[in-house]
Amino acid sequence: MKLGLEGKVALVTGGGQGVGRQICIELAAEGARVIVNDLFAERAEAVAAEIAAAGGQALAAPADITRAEEVEAMVAKGMAHFDAPVAVLVNNAGIIPERREKGGRTPPFLDMPTADWAKIVNLNVYGTMHCCRSVLPGMVERKGGRIVNIISEAGRIGEANMAVYSGAKAAIAGFGKALAREHGRHAITVNSVALGAVSHAGIKDGPLNIHATVENDERLGKMLNVYPISKGVGRLSRPEDISGLVAFLASDRSLFITGQTIGASGGFAMV
Ligand SMILES: NC(=O)c1ccc[n+]([C@@H]2O[C@H](COP(=O)([O-])OP(=O)(O)OC[C@H]3O[C@@H](n4cnc5c(N)ncnc54)[C@H](O)[C@@H]3O)[C@@H](O)[C@H]2O)c1
């Protein structure tokens, strides 16, 4: 299937590792010119170099997307570099700060420091809003664009010990639906992709570590049980299980899909 992404400029937030990295690589392989954003310059530069080595076009664009002025500057830099407007925005950056800090376990809401609420909401919700605010005027002017938000099934069905994160991801989906209604008349689509647990090289500890097995991490065995496809293939999802759907939603082929949340979680949630 031809996706028609050749030459289009795509901005991917948090593209320096994990899911975002693979989305950058997939979009570049489809011919898009990719603005690889990350908070850490070295991560963005490594992914941009990887794309260039494979014959693609990419620009490393480090910026903290929780800061509106950094987002504006990044988008301006990306458009100047490629001499073209942003046609595709993938709002991918979004972490669960306390998970990585506490060996893979997250606290229940009542044990969660209020300072952590802000970290989660700022990155997931405000980060997404800043990027949409920055690229939408150009999409409106040109009458076309694609926005894909990476959320979590936690945002659709709620997950214990991830209350603030669940709320933040649900906020993104609701925000996206409203934008889809406001900007349908500009031929701009806005969709969300809901993930389950995704293992990748950027996760160093716990059952989501790419090297975790049911033999060396008993939590992984329990996790596999809640993902129907994981039972079939004996593993959690990986970034390459998600990036193809994102590329499709970023393409001309998905024009009549908007305001949707699509699960790419191996059947974890069927809603
Ligand atoms: N990995 C999972 O199990 C999982 C599950 C459900 C949903 N998700 C969602 O998928 C997306 C990607 O997850 P991941 O596991 O690849 O994440 P990750 O933490 O491995 O990578 C996220 C990247 O975003 C960057 N980042 C963090 N703060 C930033 C900021 N302020 N500005 C710009 N970049 C910033 C980080 O430096 C990092 O490189 C996130 O939205 C996450 O919530 C992941």
The ligand as a Tripos MOL2 file, in Angstrom:
@<TRIPOS>MOLECULE
LIG
   44    48     1     0     0
SMALL
NO_CHARGES

@<TRIPOS>ATOM
      1 N1          6.2530    1.7450   27.0210 N.am      1 LIG1
      2 C1          5.0370    1.4420   27.4320 C.2       1 LIG1
      3 O1          4.7920    0.3910   28.0400 O.2       1 LIG1
      4 C2          3.8740    2.3420   27.1540 C.ar      1 LIG1
      5 C3          2.5890    1.8920   27.4610 C.ar      1 LIG1
      6 C4          1.4970    2.7000   27.1820 C.ar      1 LIG1
      7 C5          1.6920    3.9470   26.6140 C.ar      1 LIG1
      8 N2          2.9610    4.3700   26.3520 N.ar      1 LIG1
      9 C6          3.1080    5.7110   25.7810 C.3       1 LIG1
     10 O2          3.8890    5.6450   24.6080 O.3       1 LIG1
     11 C7          4.6820    6.8150   24.4920 C.3       1 LIG1
     12 C8          6.1460    6.4320   24.3410 C.3       1 LIG1
     13 O3          6.4970    5.5630   25.4000 O.3       1 LIG1
     14 P1          7.9950    5.0390   25.5590 P.3       1 LIG1
     15 O4          7.9630    3.8560   26.4470 O.co2     1 LIG1
     16 O5          8.6470    4.9570   24.2150 O.co2     1 LIG1
     17 O6          8.6130    6.2730   26.3870 O.3       1 LIG1
     18 P2         10.1470    6.5560   26.7970 P.3       1 LIG1
     19 O7         10.1050    7.1710   28.1430 O.co2     1 LIG1
     20 O8         10.9840    5.3590   26.5860 O.co2     1 LIG1
     21 O9         10.5760    7.6470   25.7220 O.3       1 LIG1
     22 C9          9.9940    8.9150   25.7500 C.3       1 LIG1
     23 C10        10.9580    9.9130   25.1760 C.3       1 LIG1
     24 O10        10.3590   11.2020   25.4180 O.3       1 LIG1
     25 C11        11.3840   12.0830   25.8130 C.3       1 LIG1
     26 N3         10.8390   13.1830   26.6220 N.ar      1 LIG1
     27 C12        10.5420   13.1590   27.9370 C.ar      1 LIG1
     28 N4         10.1380   14.3610   28.3430 N.ar      1 LIG1
     29 C13        10.1900   15.1710   27.2610 C.ar      1 LIG1
     30 C14         9.9230   16.5400   27.0570 C.ar      1 LIG1
     31 N5          9.5280   17.3360   28.0730 N.pl3     1 LIG1
     32 N6         10.0960   17.0560   25.8210 N.ar      1 LIG1
     33 C15        10.5070   16.2750   24.8000 C.ar      1 LIG1
     34 N7         10.7860   14.9580   24.9350 N.ar      1 LIG1
     35 C16        10.6300   14.4210   26.1550 C.ar      1 LIG1
     36 C17        12.3520   11.2370   26.6160 C.3       1 LIG1
     37 O11        13.6200   11.8270   26.6900 O.3       1 LIG1
     38 C18        12.3200    9.9140   25.8660 C.3       1 LIG1
     39 O12        13.3640    9.7950   24.9320 O.3       1 LIG1
     40 C19         4.3870    7.6500   25.7430 C.3       1 LIG1
     41 O13         3.3880    8.6010   25.4470 O.3       1 LIG1
     42 C20         3.8570    6.6300   26.7300 C.3       1 LIG1
     43 O14         3.0030    7.2110   27.6820 O.3       1 LIG1
     44 C21         4.0410    3.6000   26.5940 C.ar      1 LIG1
@<TRIPOS>BOND
     1     1     2 1
     2     2     3 2
     3     2     4 1
     4     4     5 ar
     5     4    44 ar
     6     5     6 ar
     7     6     7 ar
     8     7     8 ar
     9     8     9 1
    10     8    44 ar
    11     9    10 1
    12     9    42 1
    13    10    11 1
    14    11    12 1
    15    11    40 1
    16    12    13 1
    17    13    14 1
    18    14    15 2
    19    14    16 1
    20    14    17 1
    21    17    18 1
    22    18    19 2
    23    18    20 1
    24    18    21 1
    25    21    22 1
    26    22    23 1
    27    23    24 1
    28    23    38 1
    29    24    25 1
    30    25    26 1
    31    25    36 1
    32    26    27 ar
    33    26    35 ar
    34    27    28 ar
    35    28    29 ar
    36    29    30 ar
    37    29    35 ar
    38    30    31 1
    39    30    32 ar
    40    32    33 ar
    41    33    34 ar
    42    34    35 ar
    43    36    37 1
    44    36    38 1
    45    38    39 1
    46    40    41 1
    47    40    42 1
    48    42    43 1
@<TRIPOS>SUBSTRUCTURE
     1 LIG1         1 GROUP 0 **** ****
